[in-house]
Protein backbone atom coordinates (compact mmCIF):
# COMPACT_ATOMS: atom_id res chain seq x y z
CA UNK A 1 0.00 0.00 0.00
CA UNK A 2 1.33 3.41 -0.94
CA UNK A 3 2.72 5.56 1.82
CA UNK A 4 0.28 8.46 1.53
CA UNK A 5 -2.90 6.53 0.82
CA UNK A 6 -4.73 7.23 4.05
CA UNK A 7 -3.84 10.90 4.18
CA UNK A 8 -4.95 11.32 0.59
CA UNK A 9 -8.41 9.89 1.05
CA UNK A 10 -8.97 11.95 4.20
CA UNK A 11 -7.89 15.25 2.73
CA UNK A 12 -9.24 14.92 -0.82
CA UNK A 13 -12.01 12.32 -0.73
CA UNK A 14 -13.91 13.52 2.28
CA UNK A 15 -14.23 10.31 4.25
CA UNK A 16 -14.97 10.81 7.96
CA UNK A 17 -12.90 13.98 8.00
CA UNK A 18 -14.80 15.81 10.71
CA UNK A 19 -14.33 16.50 14.41
CA UNK A 20 -15.85 19.03 17.01
CA UNK A 21 3.67 25.77 4.48
CA UNK A 22 3.59 28.46 2.05
CA UNK A 23 1.00 31.09 2.75
CA UNK A 24 -0.84 32.15 -0.38
CA UNK A 25 -3.57 34.74 -0.65
CA UNK A 26 -6.83 32.86 -1.14
CA UNK A 27 -7.98 35.03 -4.11
CA UNK A 28 -5.08 33.60 -6.14
CA UNK A 29 -6.17 30.01 -5.49
CA UNK A 30 -7.72 28.02 -8.33
CA UNK A 31 -9.25 24.89 -6.83
CA UNK A 32 -11.12 22.61 -9.26
CA UNK A 33 -14.30 24.52 -10.12
CA UNK A 34 -16.97 23.83 -12.75
CA UNK A 35 -20.41 24.80 -13.95
CA UNK A 36 -22.81 21.98 -14.77
CA UNK A 37 -25.83 22.43 -17.06
CA UNK A 38 -28.41 19.72 -17.62
CA UNK A 39 -32.00 19.78 -18.85
CA UNK A 40 -32.19 23.55 -18.49
CA UNK A 41 -30.89 23.49 -14.91
CA UNK A 42 -27.49 24.57 -13.61
CA UNK A 43 -25.16 23.94 -10.71
CA UNK A 44 -21.66 24.88 -9.66
CA UNK A 45 -19.29 22.11 -8.62
CA UNK A 46 -16.31 22.83 -6.38
CA UNK A 47 -13.62 20.26 -5.62
CA UNK A 48 -12.83 20.88 -1.97
CA UNK A 49 -10.35 19.95 0.70
CA UNK A 50 -11.54 18.99 4.16
CA UNK A 51 -8.86 20.80 6.12
CA UNK A 52 -7.75 24.41 5.84
CA UNK A 53 -6.51 27.63 7.38
CA UNK A 54 -7.96 31.09 7.85
CA UNK A 55 -5.98 32.35 4.85
CA UNK A 56 -8.03 30.11 2.54
CA UNK A 57 -10.84 32.66 2.86
CA UNK A 58 -12.48 34.45 1.27
CA UNK A 59 -12.22 32.07 -1.66
CA UNK A 60 -11.53 33.39 -5.18
CA UNK A 61 -14.06 35.98 -6.35
CA UNK A 62 -15.60 33.71 -8.98
CA UNK A 63 -16.25 30.98 -6.41
CA UNK A 64 -17.62 33.41 -3.83
CA UNK A 65 -19.94 35.00 -6.41
CA UNK A 66 -21.29 31.60 -7.46
CA UNK A 67 -21.91 30.62 -3.86
CA UNK A 68 -23.67 33.92 -3.14
CA UNK A 69 -26.15 33.52 -6.00
CA UNK A 70 -26.79 29.81 -5.47
CA UNK A 71 -30.15 28.72 -4.07
CA UNK A 72 -28.98 25.60 -2.26
CA UNK A 73 -25.80 24.02 -0.91
CA UNK A 74 -25.04 20.36 -1.67
CA UNK A 75 -22.38 18.57 0.40
CA UNK A 76 -21.21 14.99 0.77
CA UNK A 77 -22.71 14.81 4.25
CA UNK A 78 -24.42 17.46 6.36
CA UNK A 79 -22.27 17.39 9.48
CA UNK A 80 -24.98 19.27 11.39
CA UNK A 81 -27.16 16.17 11.27
CA UNK A 82 -24.76 13.53 12.54
CA UNK A 83 -25.34 11.39 15.61
CA UNK A 84 -21.63 10.96 16.26
CA UNK A 85 -22.04 9.00 19.47
CA UNK A 86 -24.21 6.33 17.87
CA UNK A 87 -21.95 6.02 14.82
CA UNK A 88 -18.82 5.73 16.94
CA UNK A 89 -20.37 3.00 19.03
CA UNK A 90 -21.50 1.08 15.96
CA UNK A 91 -18.46 1.48 13.68
CA UNK A 92 -15.62 3.24 15.49
CA UNK A 93 -14.74 1.09 18.47
CA UNK A 94 -12.26 -1.79 18.52
CA UNK A 95 -13.79 -5.05 19.68
CA UNK A 96 -12.47 -8.59 20.06
CA UNK A 97 -15.27 -9.78 17.79
CA UNK A 98 -13.96 -7.59 14.96
CA UNK A 99 -10.37 -8.67 15.58
CA UNK A 100 -9.34 -5.01 15.56
CA UNK A 101 -8.13 -4.39 19.11
CA UNK A 102 -4.45 -3.70 19.88
CA UNK A 103 -3.72 -7.41 20.15
CA UNK A 104 -4.45 -7.70 16.42
CA UNK A 105 -1.53 -5.46 15.47
CA UNK A 106 1.19 -6.96 13.31
CA UNK A 107 4.85 -6.72 14.26
CA UNK A 108 5.51 -3.79 11.94
CA UNK A 109 2.66 -1.77 13.45
CA UNK A 110 3.74 -2.64 16.99
CA UNK A 111 7.24 -1.33 16.30
CA UNK A 112 6.06 1.87 14.61
CA UNK A 113 3.63 2.63 17.42
CA UNK A 114 6.17 1.79 20.12
CA UNK A 115 8.50 4.50 18.85
CA UNK A 116 5.66 6.96 18.27
CA UNK A 117 4.10 6.47 21.70
CA UNK A 118 7.33 6.79 23.70
CA UNK A 119 6.69 10.50 24.32
CA UNK A 120 2.93 10.42 23.57
CA UNK A 121 1.72 7.81 26.02
CA UNK A 122 -1.36 9.78 27.04
CA UNK A 123 -2.44 10.30 23.43
CA UNK A 124 -1.96 6.65 22.57
CA UNK A 125 -4.01 5.57 25.57
CA UNK A 126 -6.78 7.96 24.59
CA UNK A 127 -7.24 6.36 21.15
CA UNK A 128 -6.62 2.75 22.15
CA UNK A 129 -10.32 1.89 22.31
CA UNK A 130 -10.94 3.07 18.74
CA UNK A 131 -10.93 0.93 15.64
CA UNK A 132 -7.64 1.33 13.72
CA UNK A 133 -9.24 3.39 10.92
CA UNK A 134 -10.43 5.91 13.51
CA UNK A 135 -7.07 5.93 15.27
CA UNK A 136 -5.51 6.77 11.91
CA UNK A 137 -8.03 9.55 11.39
CA UNK A 138 -7.23 11.12 14.75
CA UNK A 139 -3.46 10.84 14.22
CA UNK A 140 -3.78 12.33 10.75
CA UNK A 141 -5.74 15.28 12.06
CA UNK A 142 -3.10 15.88 14.73
CA UNK A 143 -0.41 15.92 12.06
CA UNK A 144 -2.28 18.55 10.06
CA UNK A 145 -3.06 20.51 13.21
CA UNK A 146 0.68 20.66 13.87
CA UNK A 147 1.16 22.24 10.46
CA UNK A 148 -1.49 24.88 11.16
CA UNK A 149 -4.49 23.27 9.45
CA UNK A 150 -7.86 22.45 10.93
CA UNK A 151 -11.11 20.80 9.86
CA UNK A 152 -12.82 23.96 11.13
CA UNK A 153 -11.38 25.69 8.05
CA UNK A 154 -12.25 22.88 5.66
CA UNK A 155 -14.22 24.20 2.70
CA UNK A 156 -17.37 22.19 3.37
CA UNK A 157 -17.39 23.16 7.06
CA UNK A 158 -16.95 26.83 6.25
CA UNK A 159 -19.73 26.86 3.67
CA UNK A 160 -22.09 24.95 5.94
CA UNK A 161 -21.42 27.52 8.63
CA UNK A 162 -22.58 30.39 6.46
CA UNK A 163 -25.01 28.69 4.12
CA UNK A 164 -28.22 30.59 4.91
CA UNK A 165 -29.91 28.40 2.30
CA UNK A 166 -31.25 24.84 2.03
CA UNK A 167 -28.62 22.14 2.51
CA UNK A 168 -28.73 18.77 0.73
CA UNK A 169 -26.42 15.78 1.11
CA UNK A 170 -25.23 13.24 -1.43
CA UNK A 171 -24.26 10.56 1.08
CA UNK A 172 -24.85 9.75 4.73
CA UNK A 173 -22.40 9.78 7.60
CA UNK A 174 -23.29 6.17 8.31
CA UNK A 175 -22.34 5.11 4.79
CA UNK A 176 -18.90 6.69 5.24
CA UNK A 177 -18.34 5.09 8.65
CA UNK A 178 -19.54 1.76 7.31
CA UNK A 179 -17.14 2.02 4.38
CA UNK A 180 -14.08 2.64 6.52
CA UNK A 181 -14.95 -0.05 9.03
CA UNK A 182 -15.34 -2.59 6.21
CA UNK A 183 -11.60 -2.82 5.53
CA UNK A 184 -9.80 -5.74 7.13
CA UNK A 185 -7.40 -5.35 10.05
CA UNK A 186 -4.30 -5.45 7.84
CA UNK A 187 -5.50 -2.49 5.81
CA UNK A 188 -6.68 -0.56 8.86
CA UNK A 189 -3.40 -0.96 10.74
CA UNK A 190 -1.51 0.14 7.63
CA UNK A 191 -3.57 3.33 7.83
CA UNK A 192 -2.23 3.92 11.33
CA UNK A 193 1.37 3.39 10.22
CA UNK A 194 0.93 5.79 7.31
CA UNK A 195 -0.57 8.48 9.55
CA UNK A 196 2.52 8.25 11.78
CA UNK A 197 5.21 7.92 9.09
CA UNK A 198 4.16 10.70 6.73
CA UNK A 199 6.65 13.47 6.10
CA UNK A 200 5.49 17.06 6.40
CA UNK A 201 6.30 17.51 2.71
CA UNK A 202 3.87 14.74 1.77
CA UNK A 203 1.11 16.31 3.83
CA UNK A 204 1.68 19.74 2.32
CA UNK A 205 1.85 18.45 -1.26
CA UNK A 206 -1.83 17.54 -1.14
CA UNK A 207 -2.79 21.02 -0.01
CA UNK A 208 -0.57 22.74 -2.56
CA UNK A 209 -1.93 20.68 -5.47
CA UNK A 210 -5.45 21.65 -4.48
CA UNK A 211 -4.76 25.36 -3.98
CA UNK A 212 -2.98 25.66 -7.32
CA UNK A 213 -5.73 23.76 -9.12
CA UNK A 214 -3.24 21.27 -10.52
CA UNK A 215 -5.74 18.63 -11.61
CA UNK A 216 -3.04 16.51 -13.23
CA UNK A 217 -1.15 16.35 -9.95
CA UNK A 218 -4.33 15.54 -8.03
CA UNK A 219 -5.23 12.75 -10.44
CA UNK A 220 -1.69 11.38 -10.27
CA UNK A 221 -1.87 11.33 -6.48
CA UNK A 222 -5.14 9.45 -6.64
CA UNK A 223 -3.93 6.88 -9.15
CA UNK A 224 -0.49 6.26 -7.65
CA UNK A 225 -1.37 6.43 -3.99
CA UNK A 226 -4.87 4.96 -3.80
CA UNK A 227 -4.14 2.46 -6.57
CA UNK A 228 -0.51 1.74 -5.86
CA UNK A 229 1.01 -1.52 -7.05
CA UNK A 230 -2.04 -2.35 -9.16
CA UNK A 231 -4.36 -2.55 -6.14
CA UNK A 232 -7.67 -1.01 -7.17
CA UNK A 233 -9.64 -1.92 -4.04
CA UNK A 234 -9.26 1.54 -2.50
CA UNK A 235 -9.86 3.30 -5.80
CA UNK A 236 -13.04 1.35 -6.36
CA UNK A 237 -14.48 1.65 -2.86
CA UNK A 238 -13.29 5.12 -1.90
CA UNK A 239 -13.64 6.82 -5.28
CA UNK A 240 -15.29 5.08 -8.20
CA UNK A 241 -18.35 3.67 -6.44
CA UNK A 242 -18.95 6.91 -4.55
CA UNK A 243 -18.45 8.99 -7.71
CA UNK A 244 -21.45 7.22 -9.25
CA UNK A 245 -23.56 7.95 -6.19
CA UNK A 246 -22.55 11.61 -6.25
CA UNK A 247 -23.15 12.12 -9.97
CA UNK A 248 -26.57 10.47 -9.79
CA UNK A 249 -27.44 12.48 -6.70
CA UNK A 250 -26.46 15.75 -8.36
CA UNK A 251 -28.65 15.07 -11.37
CA UNK A 252 -31.62 14.15 -9.19
CA UNK A 253 -31.27 17.34 -7.17
CA UNK A 254 -30.85 19.52 -10.26
CA UNK A 255 -34.28 18.45 -11.54
CA UNK A 256 -36.06 18.06 -8.20
CA UNK A 257 -38.95 20.48 -7.75
CA UNK A 258 -38.01 21.00 -4.10
CA UNK A 259 -34.45 22.13 -4.93
CA UNK A 260 -34.12 25.60 -6.48
CA UNK A 261 -31.22 26.24 -8.82
CA UNK A 262 -28.48 27.05 -9.30
CA UNK A 263 -27.11 24.66 -6.71
CA UNK A 264 -23.61 24.93 -5.26
CA UNK A 265 -22.11 21.45 -4.90
CA UNK A 266 -19.03 20.77 -2.77
CA UNK A 267 -17.27 17.38 -2.87
CA UNK A 268 -13.71 16.32 -2.13
CA UNK A 269 -11.32 17.28 -4.93
CA UNK A 270 -10.37 13.65 -5.45
CA UNK A 271 -13.86 13.03 -6.78
CA UNK A 272 -13.68 15.57 -9.62
CA UNK A 273 -10.42 14.57 -11.33
CA UNK A 274 -9.60 11.56 -13.49
CA UNK A 275 -11.40 9.56 -16.15
CA UNK A 276 -13.91 8.03 -13.69
CA UNK A 277 -14.61 11.25 -11.84
CA UNK A 278 -17.94 12.89 -11.09
CA UNK A 279 -17.15 15.37 -13.87
CA UNK A 280 -16.68 12.64 -16.46
CA UNK A 281 -19.76 10.72 -15.29
CA UNK A 282 -21.88 13.86 -15.61
CA UNK A 283 -20.62 14.37 -19.14
CA UNK A 284 -21.38 10.75 -20.02
CA UNK A 285 -24.95 11.29 -18.82
CA UNK A 286 -25.36 14.22 -21.19
CA UNK A 287 -24.59 17.17 -18.94
CA UNK A 288 -22.48 20.09 -20.15
CA UNK A 289 -19.59 20.67 -17.75
CA UNK A 290 -17.50 23.83 -18.05
CA UNK A 291 -14.13 24.24 -16.30
CA UNK A 292 -14.48 27.75 -14.95
CA UNK A 293 -10.76 28.61 -14.84
CA UNK A 294 -10.34 27.80 -18.54
CA UNK A 295 -13.69 28.87 -19.99
CA UNK A 296 -16.33 31.43 -19.13
CA UNK A 297 -18.90 30.35 -16.55
CA UNK A 298 -22.12 32.29 -15.99
Helices and strands as residue ranges (DSSP letters): H 5-13, G 26-28, E 33-38, E 41-48, G 54-56, H 61-69, E 72-75, G 79-81, H 84-87, I 88-92, G 102-104, H 107-117, H 121-127, H 132-146, G 151-153, H 155-161, E 166-169, H 173-181, H 185-197, H 200-212, H 215-221, I 222-226, G 228-230, H 233-234, I 235-240, H 241-255, E 263-268, G 269-271, H 278-284, E 288-291
